[in-house]
Amino acid sequence: MKVYSLSLLSVTPSSPARATMLGTSQDLSSYSFYQRGSVGEFMQFFTKTVAERTPANQPSSVEENNYKAHVFRTAGRGPNSMGMAAVMITDMEYPYRPAFSLLTKLLDENAPLLAQLPSPSAAPSFGSASANAFGGNPSQAAAGGLPPAQKGKLEGTLATYLTKYQDPKQADTIMKVQKELDETKIVLHKTIESVLERGEKLDNLVERSNALSAQSKMFYKTAKKQNSCCVIM
């Protein structure tokens, strides 16, 4: 069993929802050195896509190729308040309960971060130049994210959990929400297309995305033609 990525995002209450990456940690050790850059970009791209397209307060798992994206998104407390989403990307064998135990824990622990973020009207939408997570923008707060020091602290926490939860049995010793999760319906999606709007195609989202380099877009097309496992979901 393998955990590839663990991320926390803020999500605007707009329609459609827009997600901003607050922090992420990835384990790309199972990929070759030359693939890691493109695979890492796709992980963040798909993480944002499922965070935006799955309903709030409805734990969901989305399957794509040989991977699963587990996502739990909370709604803001007011009509103009941002919510949060936690997303974990694993292989197909990783069990649901420890995945959603960890996502619930992350959302509970980091809920106070929302009060420190700019209002939704002040944050540029995902895909704009200033919101591009791969553009090297030094001001995370200006893009609706966290200041560098807070982002670094959050990503340190995510990295610790990413390592610890490579063994899903860790959930049995440190989580308190098992009973609630047993009673919660997890919505399972067999493909990413099932969470997209009617008529939307993943290929079109990839082509329009400002978060993916030309090299990564070409890598995605090549991997798809070869039915490769390198496209992460």
Rosetta silent file (secondary structure, phi, psi, omega in degrees, C-alpha in Angstrom):
SEQUENCE: MKVYSLSLLSVTPSSPARATMLGTSQDLSSYSFYQRGSVGEFMQFFTKTVAERTPANQPSSVEENNYKAHVFRTAGRGPNSMGMAAVMITDMEYPYRPAFSLLTKLLDENAPLLAQLPSPSAAPSFGSASANAFGGNPSQAAAGGLPPAQKGKLEGTLATYLTKYQDPKQADTIMKVQKELDETKIVLHKTIESVLERGEKLDNLVERSNALSAQSKMFYKTAKKQNSCCVIM
SCORE:     score description
SCORE:     0.000 S_00000001
   1 L     0.000  146.947 -172.660    0.000    0.000    0.000 S_00000001
   2 L  -145.084  136.152  169.956    1.222    3.476   -0.847 S_00000001
   3 E  -107.000  123.925 -176.346    0.345    7.106   -0.102 S_00000001
   4 E   -97.809  -32.835 -172.499    1.591    9.417   -2.846 S_00000001
   5 E  -154.608  144.794  176.150    0.293   12.836   -1.858 S_00000001
   6 E  -139.542  125.093 -172.520   -1.378   14.666    1.020 S_00000001
   7 E  -139.330  152.973  173.727   -2.721   18.203    0.581 S_00000001
   8 E  -126.839  132.455 -176.138   -4.784   20.882    2.310 S_00000001
   9 E  -132.499  153.822  166.495   -6.639   23.532    0.298 S_00000001
  10 E   -94.989  148.066 -176.947   -8.940   26.476    0.829 S_00000001
  11 E  -132.321  124.868 -179.233  -12.111   26.475   -1.303 S_00000001
  12 L   -74.895  156.797  178.439  -14.150   29.549   -2.183 S_00000001
  13 L   -84.426    9.516 -177.043  -17.962   29.489   -1.954 S_00000001
  14 L   -70.311  170.031  176.299  -18.281   30.719   -5.548 S_00000001
  15 L  -123.805  109.934    3.681  -19.987   28.763   -8.301 S_00000001
  16 L   -76.953  160.402  178.520  -18.009   27.012   -9.562 S_00000001
  17 L   -65.741  150.760  177.621  -15.851   26.563   -6.484 S_00000001
  18 L  -127.317  129.302 -177.293  -12.183   27.553   -6.708 S_00000001
  19 E  -106.326  143.537  175.876   -9.467   25.832   -4.693 S_00000001
  20 E  -124.605  129.805 -178.413   -6.116   27.259   -3.587 S_00000001
  21 E   -71.616  120.633  175.259   -3.323   25.010   -2.366 S_00000001
  22 E   -88.531  -36.352  178.671   -2.357   25.845    1.218 S_00000001
  23 E  -171.889  152.208  179.565    0.220   23.095    1.525 S_00000001
  24 E  -151.029  154.516  173.154    1.137   19.715    0.076 S_00000001
  25 E  -138.163  139.386 -176.409    3.569   16.855    0.587 S_00000001
  26 E  -131.443  149.898  171.474    4.408   14.161   -1.962 S_00000001
  27 L  -120.137  100.968 -176.899    6.286   10.873   -2.046 S_00000001
  28 L  -106.471   19.723 -174.536    7.517   10.352   -5.623 S_00000001
  29 L   -64.388  -20.971 -179.153   10.216    7.818   -4.778 S_00000001
  30 L   -84.247   -0.844  178.261    8.520    5.115   -6.855 S_00000001
  31 L  -107.406  156.754  177.603    8.957    7.188  -10.049 S_00000001
  32 L   -69.380  158.835 -178.842   12.110    7.775  -12.027 S_00000001
  33 L   -56.229  -37.364 -175.005   13.981   11.032  -11.528 S_00000001
  34 L   -77.023  -18.533  179.540   12.928   12.253  -14.975 S_00000001
  35 L   -91.288  -20.152 -168.022    9.221   11.632  -14.347 S_00000001
  36 H   -62.418  -36.893  179.859    8.929   13.248  -10.928 S_00000001
  37 H   -62.830  -48.434 -178.913    8.485   16.839  -12.092 S_00000001
  38 H   -68.562  -42.121  179.094    5.598   16.035  -14.423 S_00000001
  39 H   -63.181  -40.903  178.615    3.990   13.548  -12.039 S_00000001
  40 H   -62.121  -39.773  177.204    4.197   16.086   -9.208 S_00000001
  41 H   -63.207  -43.593 -179.825    2.449   18.725  -11.330 S_00000001
  42 H   -65.407  -35.675  177.361   -0.336   16.295  -12.210 S_00000001
  43 H   -59.032  -46.792 -179.740   -0.790   15.374   -8.558 S_00000001
  44 H   -68.253  -38.764  179.255   -1.421   19.007   -7.662 S_00000001
  45 H   -61.147  -49.453 -178.888   -3.605   19.555  -10.742 S_00000001
  46 H   -70.440  -33.448  176.021   -5.866   16.592   -9.965 S_00000001
  47 H   -58.912  -46.896  179.357   -5.883   17.411   -6.251 S_00000001
  48 H   -66.039  -37.820 -178.369   -7.297   20.854   -7.035 S_00000001
  49 H   -62.801  -48.061 -178.542   -9.754   19.418   -9.550 S_00000001
  50 H   -71.269  -30.049  177.035  -11.342   16.949   -7.109 S_00000001
  51 H   -65.108  -36.328 -179.266  -11.325   19.557   -4.323 S_00000001
  52 H   -79.888  -32.111 -168.248  -13.328   21.919   -6.536 S_00000001
  53 H   -99.775  -10.989  176.990  -15.671   19.392   -8.125 S_00000001
  54 L   -94.133  144.541 -176.212  -16.766   17.193   -5.204 S_00000001
  55 L   -66.458  152.784  175.826  -19.609   18.450   -2.953 S_00000001
  56 L   -68.942  149.872  175.963  -18.942   19.855    0.510 S_00000001
  57 L    59.349   29.306  179.099  -19.551   17.640    3.547 S_00000001
  58 L  -138.260   92.353 -179.288  -19.620   14.515    1.378 S_00000001
  59 L   -55.109  131.020 -175.059  -16.524   12.295    1.728 S_00000001
  60 E  -136.859  150.351  171.564  -15.616   11.003   -1.723 S_00000001
  61 E  -126.970  130.460 -177.320  -13.074    8.751   -3.383 S_00000001
  62 E  -115.979  123.169  179.328  -12.286    9.124   -7.073 S_00000001
  63 E   -95.624  140.848  174.787  -10.577    6.309   -8.977 S_00000001
  64 E  -153.583  122.564 -172.336   -8.424    6.920  -12.025 S_00000001
  65 L    54.992 -123.638 -177.840   -6.141    4.318  -13.550 S_00000001
  66 L  -105.612   27.848 -175.081   -4.539    2.530  -10.587 S_00000001
  67 E  -131.014  158.369  175.544   -4.952    5.364   -8.088 S_00000001
  68 E  -128.255  135.735  171.991   -7.544    6.783   -5.711 S_00000001
  69 E  -107.052  113.308  176.679   -8.009   10.387   -4.627 S_00000001
  70 E   -92.968  128.569 -176.216   -9.746   10.574   -1.251 S_00000001
  71 E  -136.682  136.110  175.102  -11.258   14.008   -0.632 S_00000001
  72 E  -133.375  115.935 -176.240  -13.162   15.555    2.255 S_00000001
  73 E  -117.169  135.238  177.258  -14.308   19.143    1.803 S_00000001
  74 E  -106.973  148.331  177.712  -16.022   21.333    4.383 S_00000001
  75 L   -88.091  153.001  173.769  -18.280   24.280    3.622 S_00000001
  76 L   -68.143  162.090 -176.317  -17.746   27.753    5.063 S_00000001
  77 L   -83.291   -9.747  178.220  -20.006   28.863    7.887 S_00000001
  78 L  -134.303  168.326 -176.773  -21.397   31.815    5.961 S_00000001
  79 L   -62.787  -24.400 -179.665  -22.438   32.504    2.344 S_00000001
  80 L  -112.366   17.640 -176.891  -19.151   34.341    1.675 S_00000001
  81 L   -98.248  141.988  177.938  -16.896   32.173    3.831 S_00000001
  82 L   -77.331  149.444  171.289  -14.243   29.859    2.492 S_00000001
  83 E  -106.332 -173.590  178.689  -14.223   26.180    3.273 S_00000001
  84 E  -131.262  157.173  175.472  -11.352   23.724    3.320 S_00000001
  85 E  -137.711  137.755  172.570  -10.556   20.468    1.563 S_00000001
  86 E  -114.038  133.734 -175.091   -8.110   17.721    2.460 S_00000001
  87 E  -131.789  132.499  179.782   -7.027   15.371   -0.329 S_00000001
  88 E  -127.158  124.995  179.444   -5.017   12.149   -0.104 S_00000001
  89 E  -105.194  124.907 -176.094   -3.819   10.260   -3.194 S_00000001
  90 E  -133.757  176.049  169.726   -3.123    6.552   -2.708 S_00000001
  91 E   -78.967  177.922 -174.374   -2.895    3.304   -4.614 S_00000001
  92 L   -71.435  -20.514 -175.595   -5.995    1.171   -5.078 S_00000001
  93 L   -85.114  -15.087 -174.864   -5.257   -1.095   -2.104 S_00000001
  94 L   -67.704  130.725 -175.148   -5.172    1.606    0.564 S_00000001
  95 L   -71.776  152.874 -176.403   -8.228    1.263    2.880 S_00000001
  96 H   -70.171  -43.071 -169.799  -10.843    4.001    3.100 S_00000001
  97 H   -61.061  -49.745  177.344  -11.197    4.305    6.868 S_00000001
  98 H   -65.488  -31.501  178.005   -7.651    5.395    7.786 S_00000001
  99 H   -61.885  -48.856 -177.817   -7.584    7.720    4.767 S_00000001
 100 H   -77.265  -23.216  171.100  -10.700    9.593    5.879 S_00000001
 101 H   -61.853  -45.180  179.875   -9.644    9.461    9.513 S_00000001
 102 H   -67.710  -42.159  179.575   -6.525   11.396    8.570 S_00000001
 103 H   -62.108  -40.603  177.400   -8.396   13.841    6.331 S_00000001
 104 H   -63.362  -42.411  178.575  -10.856   14.570    9.126 S_00000001
 105 H   -61.074  -44.886  179.593   -7.996   15.118   11.554 S_00000001
 106 H   -61.192  -43.423 -179.846   -6.268   17.541    9.182 S_00000001
 107 H   -64.954  -41.303  179.452   -9.439   19.574    8.679 S_00000001
 108 H   -65.784  -44.677 -176.195  -10.102   19.777   12.418 S_00000001
 109 H   -68.147  -31.620 -172.285   -6.534   20.726   13.307 S_00000001
 110 H  -107.394    7.942  178.164   -6.199   23.394   10.632 S_00000001
 111 H   -53.816  -37.468  179.850   -9.664   24.990   10.705 S_00000001
 112 H   -62.500  -17.811  179.744   -8.233   28.145   12.415 S_00000001
 113 H   -62.513  -28.209 -176.842   -6.132   28.848    9.304 S_00000001
 114 H   -60.327  -33.294 -178.743   -9.234   30.044    7.460 S_00000001
 115 H   -68.646  -16.750 -177.362   -9.422   33.140    9.636 S_00000001
 116 H   -96.662   -2.452 -176.742   -5.948   34.149    8.445 S_00000001
 117 L   -92.222  154.867  174.602   -6.706   33.952    4.723 S_00000001
 118 L   -61.115  156.163  177.000   -7.829   36.825    2.459 S_00000001
 119 L   -64.518  155.492 -179.064  -11.548   37.066    1.765 S_00000001
 120 H   -54.338  -35.267 -178.519  -12.756   35.169   -1.327 S_00000001
 121 H   -69.213  -21.076 -178.558  -13.253   38.423   -3.232 S_00000001
 122 H   -90.217  -15.235 -176.074   -9.595   39.327   -2.668 S_00000001
 123 L   -94.889  127.851  177.984   -8.164   36.016   -3.862 S_00000001
 124 L   -66.195  153.795 -176.990   -7.637   35.520   -7.626 S_00000001
 125 L   -73.248  155.495  177.574   -9.256   32.504   -9.213 S_00000001
 126 L   -61.440  132.322 -178.995   -7.387   29.279   -9.888 S_00000001
 127 L   107.324  -20.120  176.924   -5.667   29.393  -13.251 S_00000001
 128 L   -74.810  162.777 -176.237   -4.787   33.090  -13.171 S_00000001
 129 L   -60.460  -42.090 -177.320   -1.135   34.054  -13.289 S_00000001
 130 L   -73.698  -21.566  179.567   -1.043   35.213   -9.658 S_00000001
 131 L   -94.881   -0.361 -176.791   -2.799   32.091   -8.425 S_00000001
 132 L   -68.823  114.750 -176.066   -0.555   29.732  -10.364 S_00000001
 133 L   -67.307  -15.090 -176.451    0.989   27.436   -7.777 S_00000001
 134 L  -107.735    9.631 -176.674    3.894   26.685  -10.111 S_00000001
 135 L   -91.384   -0.935  177.957    4.739   30.245  -11.054 S_00000001
 136 L    74.054   24.296  178.280    7.033   30.919   -8.121 S_00000001
 137 L   -61.886  119.731 -176.242    4.904   33.742   -6.727 S_00000001
 138 L   -71.820  -19.261 -177.476    6.714   34.812   -3.516 S_00000001
 139 L  -103.120   92.607  179.334    3.542   36.084   -1.864 S_00000001
 140 L   -64.723  -37.715 -178.114    1.390   33.094   -1.008 S_00000001
 141 H   -63.401  -35.811 -179.407   -1.027   35.260    0.944 S_00000001
 142 H   -65.045  -24.809  179.962   -1.630   37.465   -2.091 S_00000001
 143 H   -96.796   14.450 -179.478   -2.794   34.383   -4.006 S_00000001
 144 L    86.647    8.542  179.934   -5.175   33.302   -1.272 S_00000001
 145 L  -101.802 -157.377 -177.476   -2.595   31.025    0.332 S_00000001
 146 L  -101.981  154.225  170.861   -0.503   31.165    3.492 S_00000001
 147 L   -60.465  154.720 -174.480    2.556   33.255    4.283 S_00000001
 148 H   -53.106  -41.827 -177.292    5.793   31.313    3.702 S_00000001
 149 H   -64.576  -43.699  179.317    6.478   30.579    7.380 S_00000001
 150 H   -69.179  -37.595  178.053    2.991   29.167    7.997 S_00000001
 151 H   -63.339  -42.584  178.956    3.047   27.238    4.732 S_00000001
 152 H   -61.950  -40.704  178.230    6.377   25.681    5.680 S_00000001
 153 H   -64.493  -44.296  178.979    5.026   24.627    9.081 S_00000001
 154 H   -62.422  -43.750 -177.876    1.899   23.116    7.504 S_00000001
 155 H   -69.151  -27.613  172.857    3.900   21.226    4.898 S_00000001
 156 H   -65.269  -40.808  176.910    6.149   19.869    7.638 S_00000001
 157 H   -64.657  -44.210  178.729    3.055   18.488    9.361 S_00000001
 158 H   -61.354  -40.392  179.335    1.768   17.023    6.097 S_00000001
 159 H   -63.824  -38.382  178.216    5.131   15.365    5.440 S_00000001
 160 H   -64.146  -46.120  178.988    5.069   13.777    8.904 S_00000001
 161 H   -66.227  -38.155 -179.859    1.575   12.375    8.358 S_00000001
 162 H   -59.483  -42.147  178.543    2.466   11.242    4.827 S_00000001
 163 H   -69.364  -45.921 -176.041    5.318    9.155    6.210 S_00000001
 164 H   -64.753  -38.983 -174.950    3.369    7.822    9.187 S_00000001
 165 L   -86.884    8.604  166.110    0.301    6.829    7.184 S_00000001
 166 L   -60.150  -27.560  171.930    2.242    4.727    4.732 S_00000001
 167 L  -102.963  104.045 -175.020    1.204    2.166    7.349 S_00000001
 168 H   -64.195  -14.905  178.189   -2.605    2.548    7.600 S_00000001
 169 H   -65.714  -15.600  177.573   -2.605    0.814   10.996 S_00000001
 170 H   -59.239  -29.725 -177.691   -1.424    4.140   12.444 S_00000001
 171 H   -62.746  -31.302 -176.457   -5.021    5.328   12.268 S_00000001
 172 H   -70.157  -19.516 -175.165   -6.092    2.809   14.885 S_00000001
 173 H  -101.950  -20.733 -173.960   -3.802    4.309   17.519 S_00000001
 174 H  -123.834   -1.833 -177.741   -4.182    8.072   17.082 S_00000001
 175 L  -102.034  153.337 -178.389   -7.648    8.743   15.647 S_00000001
 176 L  -119.026    6.646 -169.358  -10.887    9.346   17.539 S_00000001
 177 L  -115.102   20.742 -176.614  -13.425    9.377   14.712 S_00000001
 178 H   -61.488  -43.682 -177.536  -13.700    5.727   13.693 S_00000001
 179 H   -61.504  -43.993  179.010  -17.298    5.320   14.876 S_00000001
 180 H   -62.241  -40.247 -179.395  -18.397    8.422   12.997 S_00000001
 181 H   -67.940  -35.438  177.556  -16.637    7.245    9.843 S_00000001
 182 H   -61.698  -27.023 -177.424  -18.251    3.832   10.066 S_00000001
 183 L   -96.927   -0.234 -177.776  -21.591    5.612    9.960 S_00000001
 184 L   -99.011  132.519  177.958  -20.633    7.998    7.151 S_00000001
 185 L   -81.273  123.838  176.321  -21.378    7.147    3.570 S_00000001
 186 L   -97.806  123.502 -178.353  -18.350    7.553    1.336 S_00000001
 187 E   -84.546  123.838 -177.227  -19.269    8.326   -2.259 S_00000001
 188 E  -104.110  131.310  178.239  -17.146    6.320   -4.699 S_00000001
 189 E  -118.144  127.639 -176.677  -16.430    7.537   -8.227 S_00000001
 190 L   -75.495  -27.413  179.627  -14.928    5.152  -10.739 S_00000001
 191 L  -142.543  160.663  177.891  -13.439    7.863  -12.957 S_00000001
 192 H   -63.372  -30.467 -179.083  -12.605   11.560  -12.779 S_00000001
 193 H   -60.462  -25.743 -177.658  -15.228   12.225  -15.462 S_00000001
 194 H   -71.520  -15.050  177.728  -17.952   11.321  -12.969 S_00000001
 195 H  -107.203   -3.392  176.791  -17.187   14.431  -10.892 S_00000001
 196 L   -83.688  162.212  177.529  -16.789   16.822  -13.801 S_00000001
 197 L   -69.269  154.541 -177.586  -19.631   18.889  -15.178 S_00000001
 198 L   -56.151  130.245  179.094  -21.653   17.377  -18.003 S_00000001
 199 L    91.611  -13.710  179.473  -19.762   17.635  -21.264 S_00000001
 200 L   -78.547  147.632  177.147  -16.411   18.331  -19.628 S_00000001
 201 L  -127.864  142.359  179.153  -13.416   16.162  -20.494 S_00000001
 202 H   -59.165  -38.603  179.562  -10.232   15.708  -18.543 S_00000001
 203 H   -57.755  -39.961 -179.385   -8.204   16.202  -21.726 S_00000001
 204 H   -69.260  -39.172  177.781   -9.710   19.671  -22.170 S_00000001
 205 H   -62.621  -41.991  178.526   -9.004   20.653  -18.548 S_00000001
 206 H   -61.893  -45.692 -176.753   -5.393   19.580  -18.949 S_00000001
 207 H   -64.073  -35.625 -177.065   -5.003   21.534  -22.192 S_00000001
 208 H   -85.159  -13.687 -171.433   -6.450   24.750  -20.670 S_00000001
 209 L   -69.086  132.072  172.320   -4.605   24.526  -17.369 S_00000001
 210 L   -84.512   -8.431 -177.664   -2.034   27.216  -16.533 S_00000001
 211 L   -85.948   -5.924 -179.192   -0.778   24.985  -13.710 S_00000001
 212 L  -115.837  132.394  177.204    0.790   22.497  -16.125 S_00000001
 213 L   -72.952  163.748  177.416    3.875   23.143  -18.212 S_00000001
 214 H   -59.625  -36.370  179.233    3.978   22.278  -21.901 S_00000001
 215 H   -64.229  -41.777 -179.613    6.314   19.415  -21.030 S_00000001
 216 H   -68.819  -35.978  177.284    3.838   18.006  -18.500 S_00000001
 217 H   -64.641  -40.991  177.396    0.950   18.285  -20.960 S_00000001
 218 H   -66.036  -38.718  178.324    2.961   16.339  -23.527 S_00000001
 219 H   -62.217  -41.646  178.760    3.875   13.804  -20.856 S_00000001
 220 H   -61.534  -46.322 -178.825    0.179   13.359  -20.016 S_00000001
 221 H   -62.794  -42.186 -179.628   -0.753   12.778  -23.671 S_00000001
 222 H   -65.975  -43.438 -178.903    2.058   10.271  -24.163 S_00000001
 223 H   -64.151  -38.118 -179.901    1.236    8.413  -20.950 S_00000001
 224 H   -65.793  -42.676  179.506   -2.438    8.208  -21.899 S_00000001
 225 H   -62.278  -35.138 -177.986   -1.645    6.774  -25.329 S_00000001
 226 L   -89.392    1.810 -177.447    0.577    4.161  -23.751 S_00000001
 227 L    54.647   42.753 -177.168   -1.998    3.424  -21.022 S_00000001
 228 L   -79.269  166.022  176.885    0.723    4.220  -18.509 S_00000001
 229 L   -94.233   11.858 -171.464    0.332    4.462  -14.708 S_00000001
 230 L   -85.424  -10.011  175.368    2.079    7.799  -14.568 S_00000001
 231 L   -88.172  120.520 -169.202   -1.033    9.959  -14.556 S_00000001
 232 L   -96.772  140.497  173.519   -1.953   10.286  -10.902 S_00000001
 233 L  -148.623    0.000    0.000   -5.395   10.502   -9.421 S_00000001
